[in-house]
Amino acid sequence: MAYVKAIINSPVGPKTTHFWGPVSNLGFFIAGVADMKKPPEMLSGNMTGVLCVYSGLFMRFAWMVRPRNHMLLASHALNESVQLYQLSRWAKGKGYLQQKEDKKPSGT
């Protein structure tokens, strides 16, 4: 019972924003996963790019803040990964990441 009380009353426990911030931030990750079913034409490159920058900046914040917030770092890392994937889908859909055809040397 003392262990549970220690977790609840911890500086990053459920009585603080250090807990509820990361929990609510998981909504971005869940939305990104749900958007994987959408065609790339439906994605917003601007918004996805902003979410990538946002998560990248706040991963650093989560690492530097005291007490260090590992839950916030993890939630932003999850969001960063899904948003980078979505950004790559958007870029491929717009033709920005098309692979060039390999030119084979002719046997002349």
Summary of the structure (lengths in Angstrom):
residues: 108
radius of gyration: 20.1
end to end distance: 81.9
largest distance: 81.9
contacts: 262
relative contact order: 0.15
helix: 70%
strand: 0%
